[in-house]
C-alpha cells in the first residue's frame, strides 16, 4: 500500500506562485518504481492531468501549464509542483497520483484558488 499526502495549496492572486508537495509513504519498494503526477479538478469539470514525472525524470505537461508549472521529484518519494504565473483558470483541487502497472494511488487533494 502507498499513501500520498499533499500540502501547499491556498489562495493566491493572479500572477502569483505556489508550490505543492506530495509525500509518499508505505511500500517504499513500490513507490520508487512508480511514476508520480499531479491532476486537478475544477467544479463541474473532469479531472485532468497537469503534469507527471517518471522514475527516470521524464516529464509531461498539459498544454495549459507549459512554461508556467514545473514538476520535480526528490528521492523518488516526494513530488513537487511549482506553479508560477497563476491564472484564475488554474483554480481547482489538485490531486497527487502515483501509478505503476495496475496500481494507482491518489492523495486527498489540496485546494488552489487564484483570485484577486
Helices and strands as residue ranges (DSSP letters): E 2-7, E 10-12, E 18-26, H 28-31, E 35-41, E 48-53, E 59-61, G 63-65, E 69-74, E 78-83, G 88-90, E 92-100, E 103-106, E 110-114
